[in-house]
C-alpha cells in the first residue's frame, strides 16, 4: 500500500530533521568547546616550557662563558710561568 506525502507529513518530517540537526549541532559545539579548551591548555603549557628552556639555555651560556674565562686565565698563567722561567735562565 502506497502512502501519499501530504503537506502535514512533510512538515512533520521537516521538524523532526530540524530537531535532530539541532541536537547534532549542540553536541558538536560542546565537543569543539572541549577541544578548544584543551588546545588552550596545551598552548599555555608549551609557552611555559619554552620559557623554562630559554632560562636553562641562558644559564648554560653563562656557564660556558665562565669556563672559557677560567681556561683563558689558566693558559695566561702557564704562559706567564714559562716566560718567567725563560727570562730567569737568560
N, CA, C and O atoms as a CHARMM CRD file, in Angstrom:
* protein
*
  360
    1    1 UNK  N      0.83800  -1.17000   0.00000 PROA 1      0.00000
    2    1 UNK  CA     0.00000   0.00000   0.00000 PROA 1      0.00000
    3    1 UNK  C      0.88500   1.23600   0.00000 PROA 1      0.00000
    4    1 UNK  O      1.82100   1.35700   0.79000 PROA 1      0.00000
    5    2 UNK  N      0.58100   2.10200  -0.85900 PROA 2      0.00000
    6    2 UNK  CA     1.39300   3.30500  -1.03900 PROA 2      0.00000
    7    2 UNK  C      0.79400   4.45100  -0.25300 PROA 2      0.00000
    8    2 UNK  O     -0.40700   4.71500  -0.31600 PROA 2      0.00000
    9    3 UNK  N      1.67300   5.13700   0.50400 PROA 3      0.00000
   10    3 UNK  CA     1.19900   6.27500   1.27100 PROA 3      0.00000
   11    3 UNK  C      1.55000   7.54700   0.52400 PROA 3      0.00000
   12    3 UNK  O      2.60300   7.64800  -0.10500 PROA 3      0.00000
   13    4 UNK  N      0.69300   8.46900   0.60100 PROA 4      0.00000
   14    4 UNK  CA     0.97500   9.73300  -0.06700 PROA 4      0.00000
   15    4 UNK  C      1.62400  10.69400   0.92500 PROA 4      0.00000
   16    4 UNK  O      1.33900  10.65600   2.12300 PROA 4      0.00000
   17    5 UNK  N      2.49400  11.54800   0.41000 PROA 5      0.00000
   18    5 UNK  CA     3.19400  12.51700   1.23800 PROA 5      0.00000
   19    5 UNK  C      2.40600  13.82000   1.21100 PROA 5      0.00000
   20    5 UNK  O      2.47600  14.60600   0.26700 PROA 5      0.00000
   21    6 UNK  N      1.67000  14.00800   2.26400 PROA 6      0.00000
   22    6 UNK  CA     0.87800  15.23000   2.35700 PROA 6      0.00000
   23    6 UNK  C      1.73700  16.34200   2.92700 PROA 6      0.00000
   24    6 UNK  O      2.82900  16.09200   3.43800 PROA 6      0.00000
   25    7 UNK  N      1.25600  17.54400   2.84100 PROA 7      0.00000
   26    7 UNK  CA     1.98900  18.68400   3.39800 PROA 7      0.00000
   27    7 UNK  C      2.21400  18.51900   4.89000 PROA 7      0.00000
   28    7 UNK  O      3.26700  18.89600   5.40300 PROA 7      0.00000
   29    8 UNK  N      1.23700  17.96100   5.59100 PROA 8      0.00000
   30    8 UNK  CA     1.38900  17.74600   7.03700 PROA 8      0.00000
   31    8 UNK  C      2.51700  16.77500   7.33400 PROA 8      0.00000
   32    8 UNK  O      3.31600  17.00000   8.24200 PROA 8      0.00000
   33    9 UNK  N      2.57800  15.69700   6.56700 PROA 9      0.00000
   34    9 UNK  CA     3.63300  14.70800   6.79800 PROA 9      0.00000
   35    9 UNK  C      5.00300  15.29600   6.46600 PROA 9      0.00000
   36    9 UNK  O      5.98100  15.04200   7.17000 PROA 9      0.00000
   37   10 UNK  N      5.06800  16.07700   5.39600 PROA 10     0.00000
   38   10 UNK  CA     6.33400  16.71700   5.05000 PROA 10     0.00000
   39   10 UNK  C      6.75100  17.71600   6.12300 PROA 10     0.00000
   40   10 UNK  O      7.93600  17.83500   6.43400 PROA 10     0.00000
   41   11 UNK  N      5.78900  18.42800   6.68700 PROA 11     0.00000
   42   11 UNK  CA     6.09600  19.36200   7.77500 PROA 11     0.00000
   43   11 UNK  C      6.60700  18.61500   9.00200 PROA 11     0.00000
   44   11 UNK  O      7.55400  19.05300   9.65600 PROA 11     0.00000
   45   12 UNK  N      5.97200  17.48100   9.31100 PROA 12     0.00000
   46   12 UNK  CA     6.43600  16.65400  10.43900 PROA 12     0.00000
   47   12 UNK  C      7.86900  16.17100  10.20500 PROA 12     0.00000
   48   12 UNK  O      8.71000  16.22800  11.10200 PROA 12     0.00000
   49   13 UNK  N      8.12900  15.69800   8.99100 PROA 13     0.00000
   50   13 UNK  CA     9.46600  15.22200   8.66100 PROA 13     0.00000
   51   13 UNK  C     10.48300  16.36300   8.76900 PROA 13     0.00000
   52   13 UNK  O     11.58400  16.17600   9.28700 PROA 13     0.00000
   53   14 UNK  N     10.11200  17.52100   8.28500 PROA 14     0.00000
   54   14 UNK  CA    10.99300  18.68300   8.35200 PROA 14     0.00000
   55   14 UNK  C     11.30500  19.06900   9.79500 PROA 14     0.00000
   56   14 UNK  O     12.45800  19.33900  10.13300 PROA 14     0.00000
   57   15 UNK  N     10.28500  19.09400  10.64200 PROA 15     0.00000
   58   15 UNK  CA    10.51900  19.46400  12.04800 PROA 15     0.00000
   59   15 UNK  C     11.35500  18.40300  12.75900 PROA 15     0.00000
   60   15 UNK  O     12.20400  18.73700  13.58500 PROA 15     0.00000
   61   16 UNK  N     11.12500  17.13300  12.44500 PROA 16     0.00000
   62   16 UNK  CA    11.92800  16.06200  13.04000 PROA 16     0.00000
   63   16 UNK  C     13.39700  16.18800  12.62300 PROA 16     0.00000
   64   16 UNK  O     14.29700  16.03300  13.44900 PROA 16     0.00000
   65   17 UNK  N     13.62800  16.46400  11.36200 PROA 17     0.00000
   66   17 UNK  CA    15.00600  16.62800  10.88500 PROA 17     0.00000
   67   17 UNK  C     15.65200  17.84300  11.53700 PROA 17     0.00000
   68   17 UNK  O     16.82500  17.79300  11.90800 PROA 17     0.00000
   69   18 UNK  N     14.91300  18.92000  11.67800 PROA 18     0.00000
   70   18 UNK  CA    15.44600  20.11200  12.33800 PROA 18     0.00000
   71   18 UNK  C     15.83700  19.81700  13.78000 PROA 18     0.00000
   72   18 UNK  O     16.88600  20.26700  14.24100 PROA 18     0.00000
   73   19 UNK  N     15.00600  19.06900  14.49200 PROA 19     0.00000
   74   19 UNK  CA    15.31100  18.69700  15.87800 PROA 19     0.00000
   75   19 UNK  C     16.60100  17.88200  15.94200 PROA 19     0.00000
   76   19 UNK  O     17.45700  18.12500  16.79300 PROA 19     0.00000
   77   20 UNK  N     16.73000  16.92800  15.05000 PROA 20     0.00000
   78   20 UNK  CA    17.92700  16.08500  15.05700 PROA 20     0.00000
   79   20 UNK  C     19.17700  16.89100  14.70300 PROA 20     0.00000
   80   20 UNK  O     20.22400  16.73000  15.33000 PROA 20     0.00000
   81   21 UNK  N     19.06300  17.74800  13.70500 PROA 21     0.00000
   82   21 UNK  CA    20.21300  18.58100  13.35500 PROA 21     0.00000
   83   21 UNK  C     20.56800  19.53700  14.49600 PROA 21     0.00000
   84   21 UNK  O     21.74800  19.78800  14.74300 PROA 21     0.00000
   85   22 UNK  N     19.57500  20.06600  15.18400 PROA 22     0.00000
   86   22 UNK  CA    19.84400  20.93200  16.33600 PROA 22     0.00000
   87   22 UNK  C     20.58400  20.16000  17.42100 PROA 22     0.00000
   88   22 UNK  O     21.51000  20.67600  18.04700 PROA 22     0.00000
   89   23 UNK  N     20.15700  18.90400  17.63400 PROA 23     0.00000
   90   23 UNK  CA    20.81400  18.06100  18.62800 PROA 23     0.00000
   91   23 UNK  C     22.27300  17.80300  18.22900 PROA 23     0.00000
   92   23 UNK  O     23.17500  17.91100  19.06000 PROA 23     0.00000
   93   24 UNK  N     22.49900  17.46500  16.96700 PROA 24     0.00000
   94   24 UNK  CA    23.85300  17.19100  16.48300 PROA 24     0.00000
   95   24 UNK  C     24.71100  18.45800  16.57700 PROA 24     0.00000
   96   24 UNK  O     25.87300  18.40500  16.97700 PROA 24     0.00000
   97   25 UNK  N     24.12600  19.58000  16.20600 PROA 25     0.00000
   98   25 UNK  CA    24.85500  20.84600  16.26100 PROA 25     0.00000
   99   25 UNK  C     25.25100  21.19300  17.70000 PROA 25     0.00000
  100   25 UNK  O     26.36900  21.64600  17.94400 PROA 25     0.00000
  101   26 UNK  N     24.34800  20.98500  18.63400 PROA 26     0.00000
  102   26 UNK  CA    24.65000  21.26500  20.04200 PROA 26     0.00000
  103   26 UNK  C     25.76200  20.35000  20.54800 PROA 26     0.00000
  104   26 UNK  O     26.65600  20.79000  21.27100 PROA 26     0.00000
  105   27 UNK  N     25.70000  19.08500  20.16800 PROA 27     0.00000
  106   27 UNK  CA    26.72000  18.13000  20.58900 PROA 27     0.00000
  107   27 UNK  C     28.07700  18.49300  19.99600 PROA 27     0.00000
  108   27 UNK  O     29.09400  18.41200  20.68600 PROA 27     0.00000
  109   28 UNK  N     28.10500  18.89100  18.73400 PROA 28     0.00000
  110   28 UNK  CA    29.36100  19.28100  18.09100 PROA 28     0.00000
  111   28 UNK  C     29.92500  20.55400  18.72800 PROA 28     0.00000
  112   28 UNK  O     31.13500  20.66200  18.92600 PROA 28     0.00000
  113   29 UNK  N     29.06400  21.50900  19.04600 PROA 29     0.00000
  114   29 UNK  CA    29.52500  22.71600  19.72000 PROA 29     0.00000
  115   29 UNK  C     30.17500  22.37900  21.05500 PROA 29     0.00000
  116   29 UNK  O     31.20200  22.95100  21.42300 PROA 29     0.00000
  117   30 UNK  N     29.56200  21.44000  21.77600 PROA 30     0.00000
  118   30 UNK  CA    30.10200  21.03000  23.07300 PROA 30     0.00000
  119   30 UNK  C     31.47200  20.37000  22.89400 PROA 30     0.00000
  120   30 UNK  O     32.41200  20.66200  23.63300 PROA 30     0.00000
  121   31 UNK  N     31.57200  19.48500  21.91500 PROA 31     0.00000
  122   31 UNK  CA    32.84500  18.78800  21.68700 PROA 31     0.00000
  123   31 UNK  C     33.93100  19.76100  21.22900 PROA 31     0.00000
  124   31 UNK  O     35.06200  19.70600  21.71200 PROA 31     0.00000
  125   32 UNK  N     33.58600  20.64900  20.30100 PROA 32     0.00000
  126   32 UNK  CA    34.57600  21.62000  19.84500 PROA 32     0.00000
  127   32 UNK  C     34.98500  22.55600  20.97800 PROA 32     0.00000
  128   32 UNK  O     36.13300  22.99600  21.03800 PROA 32     0.00000
  129   33 UNK  N     34.05200  22.85900  21.87200 PROA 33     0.00000
  130   33 UNK  CA    34.39000  23.67900  23.03300 PROA 33     0.00000
  131   33 UNK  C     35.42100  22.99400  23.91100 PROA 33     0.00000
  132   33 UNK  O     36.35500  23.63000  24.39800 PROA 33     0.00000
  133   34 UNK  N     35.24600  21.68800  24.11300 PROA 34     0.00000
  134   34 UNK  CA    36.21800  20.93100  24.90900 PROA 34     0.00000
  135   34 UNK  C     37.57700  20.88300  24.22500 PROA 34     0.00000
  136   34 UNK  O     38.61300  21.05000  24.86900 PROA 34     0.00000
  137   35 UNK  N     37.56400  20.65400  22.91800 PROA 35     0.00000
  138   35 UNK  CA    38.83100  20.60000  22.17300 PROA 35     0.00000
  139   35 UNK  C     39.52900  21.95700  22.23400 PROA 35     0.00000
  140   35 UNK  O     40.74200  22.02700  22.43100 PROA 35     0.00000
  141   36 UNK  N     38.77300  23.01800  22.06700 PROA 36     0.00000
  142   36 UNK  CA    39.35100  24.36300  22.12600 PROA 36     0.00000
  143   36 UNK  C     39.95900  24.63300  23.50700 PROA 36     0.00000
  144   36 UNK  O     41.03200  25.22600  23.61500 PROA 36     0.00000
  145   37 UNK  N     39.27200  24.19900  24.54500 PROA 37     0.00000
  146   37 UNK  CA    39.77500  24.38100  25.90300 PROA 37     0.00000
  147   37 UNK  C     41.07600  23.59100  26.10400 PROA 37     0.00000
  148   37 UNK  O     42.02700  24.09900  26.69800 PROA 37     0.00000
  149   38 UNK  N     41.11000  22.36700  25.61400 PROA 38     0.00000
  150   38 UNK  CA    42.32000  21.55600  25.73700 PROA 38     0.00000
  151   38 UNK  C     43.47300  22.17600  24.94600 PROA 38     0.00000
  152   38 UNK  O     44.61900  22.16000  25.39500 PROA 38     0.00000
  153   39 UNK  N     43.16700  22.71600  23.78100 PROA 39     0.00000
  154   39 UNK  CA    44.21000  23.35300  22.97100 PROA 39     0.00000
  155   39 UNK  C     44.77800  24.57400  23.68400 PROA 39     0.00000
  156   39 UNK  O     45.98500  24.81000  23.64400 PROA 39     0.00000
  157   40 UNK  N     43.92300  25.34500  24.33100 PROA 40     0.00000
  158   40 UNK  CA    44.41700  26.50000  25.09700 PROA 40     0.00000
  159   40 UNK  C     45.34000  26.03700  26.21000 PROA 40     0.00000
  160   40 UNK  O     46.39200  26.63300  26.44100 PROA 40     0.00000
  161   41 UNK  N     44.94400  24.97000  26.90300 PROA 41     0.00000
  162   41 UNK  CA    45.78300  24.43600  27.97400 PROA 41     0.00000
  163   41 UNK  C     47.13100  23.96600  27.44700 PROA 41     0.00000
  164   41 UNK  O     48.16600  24.23200  28.05800 PROA 41     0.00000
  165   42 UNK  N     47.12400  23.27000  26.31700 PROA 42     0.00000
  166   42 UNK  CA    48.37300  22.80100  25.73100 PROA 42     0.00000
  167   42 UNK  C     49.23900  23.96500  25.27800 PROA 42     0.00000
  168   42 UNK  O     50.45800  23.93700  25.45100 PROA 42     0.00000
  169   43 UNK  N     48.62200  24.98400  24.69900 PROA 43     0.00000
  170   43 UNK  CA    49.37400  26.15300  24.24900 PROA 43     0.00000
  171   43 UNK  C     50.04200  26.84000  25.44200 PROA 43     0.00000
  172   43 UNK  O     51.20600  27.23300  25.36500 PROA 43     0.00000
  173   44 UNK  N     49.30700  26.98300  26.53200 PROA 44     0.00000
  174   44 UNK  CA    49.85800  27.60200  27.74300 PROA 44     0.00000
  175   44 UNK  C     51.01400  26.76900  28.27800 PROA 44     0.00000
  176   44 UNK  O     52.04700  27.30700  28.67800 PROA 44     0.00000
  177   45 UNK  N     50.83700  25.46900  28.28300 PROA 45     0.00000
  178   45 UNK  CA    51.88800  24.57100  28.76300 PROA 45     0.00000
  179   45 UNK  C     53.13600  24.67100  27.88700 PROA 45     0.00000
  180   45 UNK  O     54.25500  24.67700  28.40100 PROA 45     0.00000
  181   46 UNK  N     52.95300  24.74900  26.57400 PROA 46     0.00000
  182   46 UNK  CA    54.09100  24.86700  25.66800 PROA 46     0.00000
  183   46 UNK  C     54.82300  26.19000  25.86800 PROA 46     0.00000
  184   46 UNK  O     56.05200  26.22800  25.83000 PROA 46     0.00000
  185   47 UNK  N     54.09100  27.25900  26.07600 PROA 47     0.00000
  186   47 UNK  CA    54.71500  28.56300  26.31700 PROA 47     0.00000
  187   47 UNK  C     55.53600  28.51900  27.60000 PROA 47     0.00000
  188   47 UNK  O     56.65700  29.02600  27.64600 PROA 47     0.00000
  189   48 UNK  N     54.97200  27.90800  28.64600 PROA 48     0.00000
  190   48 UNK  CA    55.70400  27.78600  29.90900 PROA 48     0.00000
  191   48 UNK  C     56.97300  26.95400  29.72400 PROA 48     0.00000
  192   48 UNK  O     58.03100  27.30700  30.24500 PROA 48     0.00000
  193   49 UNK  N     56.86500  25.84300  28.97800 PROA 49     0.00000
  194   49 UNK  CA    58.04100  25.00400  28.73200 PROA 49     0.00000
  195   49 UNK  C     59.10000  25.76100  27.94300 PROA 49     0.00000
  196   49 UNK  O     60.29300  25.62700  28.21500 PROA 49     0.00000
  197   50 UNK  N     58.66700  26.56000  26.96100 PROA 50     0.00000
  198   50 UNK  CA    59.62900  27.34300  26.18200 PROA 50     0.00000
  199   50 UNK  C     60.35100  28.35900  27.06300 PROA 50     0.00000
  200   50 UNK  O     61.54900  28.58600  26.89600 PROA 50     0.00000
  201   51 UNK  N     59.63300  28.96500  27.99400 PROA 51     0.00000
  202   51 UNK  CA    60.27600  29.91400  28.91200 PROA 51     0.00000
  203   51 UNK  C     61.29900  29.21100  29.79700 PROA 51     0.00000
  204   51 UNK  O     62.38500  29.73500  30.04300 PROA 51     0.00000
  205   52 UNK  N     60.94300  28.02700  30.26700 PROA 52     0.00000
  206   52 UNK  CA    61.88400  27.26900  31.10100 PROA 52     0.00000
  207   52 UNK  C     63.13100  26.89800  30.30900 PROA 52     0.00000
  208   52 UNK  O     64.24900  27.01200  30.81300 PROA 52     0.00000
  209   53 UNK  N     62.94100  26.45500  29.07200 PROA 53     0.00000
  210   53 UNK  CA    64.08700  26.07800  28.23000 PROA 53     0.00000
  211   53 UNK  C     64.96300  27.29500  27.94200 PROA 53     0.00000
  212   53 UNK  O     66.18800  27.18200  27.92100 PROA 53     0.00000
  213   54 UNK  N     64.35500  28.44300  27.72100 PROA 54     0.00000
  214   54 UNK  CA    65.12600  29.66200  27.47100 PROA 54     0.00000
  215   54 UNK  C     65.96800  30.01500  28.69300 PROA 54     0.00000
  216   54 UNK  O     67.12800  30.40500  28.56100 PROA 54     0.00000
  217   55 UNK  N     65.38200  29.88000  29.88300 PROA 55     0.00000
  218   55 UNK  CA    66.12800  30.16500  31.11600 PROA 55     0.00000
  219   55 UNK  C     67.29300  29.18200  31.27800 PROA 55     0.00000
  220   55 UNK  O     68.38900  29.57100  31.68100 PROA 55     0.00000
  221   56 UNK  N     67.04700  27.91000  30.96200 PROA 56     0.00000
  222   56 UNK  CA    68.12300  26.91700  31.05300 PROA 56     0.00000
  223   56 UNK  C     69.21500  27.21000  30.03800 PROA 56     0.00000
  224   56 UNK  O     70.39700  27.04500  30.33800 PROA 56     0.00000
  225   57 UNK  N     68.83600  27.64000  28.84600 PROA 57     0.00000
  226   57 UNK  CA    69.81700  27.96200  27.81500 PROA 57     0.00000
  227   57 UNK  C     70.68600  29.14400  28.23200 PROA 57     0.00000
  228   57 UNK  O     71.89700  29.13500  28.01200 PROA 57     0.00000
  229   58 UNK  N     70.07500  30.15200  28.82800 PROA 58     0.00000
  230   58 UNK  CA    70.83200  31.31300  29.30900 PROA 58     0.00000
  231   58 UNK  C     71.81300  30.88800  30.39500 PROA 58     0.00000
  232   58 UNK  O     72.95800  31.34000  30.41300 PROA 58     0.00000
  233   59 UNK  N     71.36700  30.02100  31.29700 PROA 59     0.00000
  234   59 UNK  CA    72.25500  29.52500  32.35700 PROA 59     0.00000
  235   59 UNK  C     73.41700  28.73800  31.75300 PROA 59     0.00000
  236   59 UNK  O     74.54800  28.85000  32.22400 PROA 59     0.00000
  237   60 UNK  N     73.15300  27.95200  30.72600 PROA 60     0.00000
  238   60 UNK  CA    74.21300  27.18800  30.06000 PROA 60     0.00000
  239   60 UNK  C     75.21100  28.12400  29.38700 PROA 60     0.00000
  240   60 UNK  O     76.41900  27.89900  29.45100 PROA 60     0.00000
  241   61 UNK  N     74.70600  29.17400  28.74100 PROA 61     0.00000
  242   61 UNK  CA    75.60300  30.15500  28.12100 PROA 61     0.00000
  243   61 UNK  C     76.51800  30.79400  29.16000 PROA 61     0.00000
  244   61 UNK  O     77.71400  30.95600  28.91900 PROA 61     0.00000
  245   62 UNK  N     75.96900  31.15200  30.30100 PROA 62     0.00000
  246   62 UNK  CA    76.79200  31.75700  31.36400 PROA 62     0.00000
  247   62 UNK  C     77.86900  30.79400  31.83100 PROA 62     0.00000
  248   62 UNK  O     79.01700  31.18500  32.04200 PROA 62     0.00000
  249   63 UNK  N     77.49400  29.53700  31.98900 PROA 63     0.00000
  250   63 UNK  CA    78.45800  28.52700  32.42800 PROA 63     0.00000
  251   63 UNK  C     79.58400  28.37800  31.41300 PROA 63     0.00000
  252   63 UNK  O     80.75300  28.28300  31.78700 PROA 63     0.00000
  253   64 UNK  N     79.23500  28.35900  30.13100 PROA 64     0.00000
  254   64 UNK  CA    80.25000  28.23600  29.08200 PROA 64     0.00000
  255   64 UNK  C     81.17100  29.45000  29.07900 PROA 64     0.00000
  256   64 UNK  O     82.38400  29.31100  28.92700 PROA 64     0.00000
  257   65 UNK  N     80.60400  30.62700  29.24400 PROA 65     0.00000
  258   65 UNK  CA    81.42300  31.84200  29.29700 PROA 65     0.00000
  259   65 UNK  C     82.36900  31.80600  30.49200 PROA 65     0.00000
  260   65 UNK  O     83.54500  32.14000  30.35300 PROA 65     0.00000
  261   66 UNK  N     81.88100  31.40900  31.65300 PROA 66     0.00000
  262   66 UNK  CA    82.73100  31.32700  32.84900 PROA 66     0.00000
  263   66 UNK  C     83.84400  30.31200  32.65400 PROA 66     0.00000
  264   66 UNK  O     84.98600  30.56400  33.03600 PROA 66     0.00000
  265   67 UNK  N     83.52400  29.16800  32.06400 PROA 67     0.00000
  266   67 UNK  CA    84.54500  28.14700  31.82000 PROA 67     0.00000
  267   67 UNK  C     85.58900  28.66800  30.83600 PROA 67     0.00000
  268   67 UNK  O     86.78400  28.42700  31.00500 PROA 67     0.00000
  269   68 UNK  N     85.13300  29.38200  29.81000 PROA 68     0.00000
  270   68 UNK  CA    86.07000  29.94800  28.83500 PROA 68     0.00000
  271   68 UNK  C     87.00000  30.96200  29.46500 PROA 68     0.00000
  272   68 UNK  O     88.19900  30.96300  29.18900 PROA 68     0.00000
  273   69 UNK  N     86.45700  31.82800  30.31200 PROA 69     0.00000
  274   69 UNK  CA    87.28400  32.82600  31.00400 PROA 69     0.00000
  275   69 UNK  C     88.29000  32.13300  31.92000 PROA 69     0.00000
  276   69 UNK  O     89.45400  32.52900  31.97900 PROA 69     0.00000
  277   70 UNK  N     87.84800  31.10900  32.62600 PROA 70     0.00000
  278   70 UNK  CA    88.75100  30.37500  33.52400 PROA 70     0.00000
  279   70 UNK  C     89.85700  29.68800  32.73100 PROA 70     0.00000
  280   70 UNK  O     91.01200  29.69800  33.15900 PROA 70     0.00000
  281   71 UNK  N     89.53000  29.09400  31.58800 PROA 71     0.00000
  282   71 UNK  CA    90.55100  28.44000  30.75800 PROA 71     0.00000
  283   71 UNK  C     91.53400  29.47600  30.21200 PROA 71     0.00000
  284   71 UNK  O     92.74100  29.23400  30.18800 PROA 71     0.00000
  285   72 UNK  N     91.02300  30.62400  29.77500 PROA 72     0.00000
  286   72 UNK  CA    91.89800  31.68100  29.27600 PROA 72     0.00000
  287   72 UNK  C     92.85300  32.14800  30.36700 PROA 72     0.00000
  288   72 UNK  O     94.04400  32.32800  30.11400 PROA 72     0.00000
  289   73 UNK  N     92.34000  32.34400  31.57900 PROA 73     0.00000
  290   73 UNK  CA    93.18900  32.77500  32.69600 PROA 73     0.00000
  291   73 UNK  C     94.23100  31.71000  33.01300 PROA 73     0.00000
  292   73 UNK  O     95.38100  32.03200  33.31300 PROA 73     0.00000
  293   74 UNK  N     93.83200  30.43900  32.94800 PROA 74     0.00000
  294   74 UNK  CA    94.79500  29.36900  33.20500 PROA 74     0.00000
  295   74 UNK  C     95.89000  29.31400  32.16800 PROA 74     0.00000
  296   74 UNK  O     97.06100  29.13600  32.50200 PROA 74     0.00000
  297   75 UNK  N     95.51400  29.46800  30.90000 PROA 75     0.00000
  298   75 UNK  CA    96.50700  29.45700  29.82200 PROA 75     0.00000
  299   75 UNK  C     97.45100  30.65700  29.96900 PROA 75     0.00000
  300   75 UNK  O     98.66000  30.51800  29.78500 PROA 75     0.00000
  301   76 UNK  N     96.90800  31.82400  30.29800 PROA 76     0.00000
  302   76 UNK  CA    97.74600  33.01000  30.50300 PROA 76     0.00000
  303   76 UNK  C     98.71500  32.79200  31.66700 PROA 76     0.00000
  304   76 UNK  O     99.86100  33.23900  31.61400 PROA 76     0.00000
  305   77 UNK  N     98.26100  32.11100  32.70600 PROA 77     0.00000
  306   77 UNK  CA    99.13400  31.80500  33.83600 PROA 77     0.00000
  307   77 UNK  C    100.26700  30.88500  33.43100 PROA 77     0.00000
  308   77 UNK  O    101.41200  31.08500  33.83800 PROA 77     0.00000
  309   78 UNK  N     99.95400  29.87200  32.62700 PROA 78     0.00000
  310   78 UNK  CA   101.00300  28.94800  32.15600 PROA 78     0.00000
  311   78 UNK  C    102.00500  29.68800  31.28500 PROA 78     0.00000
  312   78 UNK  O    103.21200  29.48400  31.41700 PROA 78     0.00000
  313   79 UNK  N    101.51500  30.55000  30.39100 PROA 79     0.00000
  314   79 UNK  CA   102.41100  31.32400  29.52400 PROA 79     0.00000
  315   79 UNK  C    103.30000  32.23700  30.36000 PROA 79     0.00000
  316   79 UNK  O    104.49900  32.35100  30.10400 PROA 79     0.00000
  317   80 UNK  N    102.70800  32.88800  31.35900 PROA 80     0.00000
  318   80 UNK  CA   103.50000  33.77300  32.23400 PROA 80     0.00000
  319   80 UNK  C    104.55400  32.99000  32.97500 PROA 80     0.00000
  320   80 UNK  O    105.67000  33.48200  33.14300 PROA 80     0.00000
  321   81 UNK  N    104.24300  31.78000  33.43000 PROA 81     0.00000
  322   81 UNK  CA   105.21400  30.95400  34.15000 PROA 81     0.00000
  323   81 UNK  C    106.34500  30.53900  33.21400 PROA 81     0.00000
  324   81 UNK  O    107.50900  30.54500  33.61500 PROA 81     0.00000
  325   82 UNK  N    106.01800  30.17600  31.96500 PROA 82     0.00000
  326   82 UNK  CA   107.03700  29.76400  31.01600 PROA 82     0.00000
  327   82 UNK  C    107.95000  30.94600  30.68300 PROA 82     0.00000
  328   82 UNK  O    109.17100  30.80200  30.62300 PROA 82     0.00000
  329   83 UNK  N    107.34700  32.10900  30.46900 PROA 83     0.00000
  330   83 UNK  CA   108.13700  33.31100  30.16600 PROA 83     0.00000
  331   83 UNK  C    109.02700  33.63400  31.37100 PROA 83     0.00000
  332   83 UNK  O    110.18500  34.01000  31.19100 PROA 83     0.00000
  333   84 UNK  N    108.51600  33.49900  32.56800 PROA 84     0.00000
  334   84 UNK  CA   109.31500  33.76900  33.77700 PROA 84     0.00000
  335   84 UNK  C    110.49500  32.83400  33.86900 PROA 84     0.00000
  336   84 UNK  O    111.59200  33.26500  34.22400 PROA 84     0.00000
  337   85 UNK  N    110.30300  31.56300  33.56000 PROA 85     0.00000
  338   85 UNK  CA   111.38600  30.58400  33.61500 PROA 85     0.00000
  339   85 UNK  C    112.43000  30.90300  32.55000 PROA 85     0.00000
  340   85 UNK  O    113.63000  30.84200  32.81700 PROA 85     0.00000
  341   86 UNK  N    111.97600  31.24400  31.34800 PROA 86     0.00000
  342   86 UNK  CA   112.91900  31.55100  30.26400 PROA 86     0.00000
  343   86 UNK  C    113.73300  32.79700  30.59400 PROA 86     0.00000
  344   86 UNK  O    114.93700  32.83000  30.34100 PROA 86     0.00000
  345   87 UNK  N    113.10600  33.80500  31.14600 PROA 87     0.00000
  346   87 UNK  CA   113.81200  35.04500  31.47900 PROA 87     0.00000
  347   87 UNK  C    114.83400  34.79500  32.58400 PROA 87     0.00000
  348   87 UNK  O    115.92700  35.35700  32.53000 PROA 87     0.00000
  349   88 UNK  N    114.52000  33.97900  33.57600 PROA 88     0.00000
  350   88 UNK  CA   115.45300  33.73300  34.66600 PROA 88     0.00000
  351   88 UNK  C    116.64900  32.90300  34.20500 PROA 88     0.00000
  352   88 UNK  O    117.71600  32.96300  34.81600 PROA 88     0.00000
  353   89 UNK  N    116.48100  32.14300  33.14900 PROA 89     0.00000
  354   89 UNK  CA   117.60400  31.32000  32.67000 PROA 89     0.00000
  355   89 UNK  C    118.50700  32.10000  31.71700 PROA 89     0.00000
  356   89 UNK  O    119.58100  31.61500  31.36300 PROA 89     0.00000
  357   90 UNK  N    118.10800  33.27000  31.30300 PROA 90     0.00000
  358   90 UNK  CA   118.96000  34.05600  30.41400 PROA 90     0.00000
  359   90 UNK  C    119.99300  34.75600  31.15100 PROA 90     0.00000
  360   90 UNK  O    120.80200  35.46700  30.55500 PROA 90     0.00000
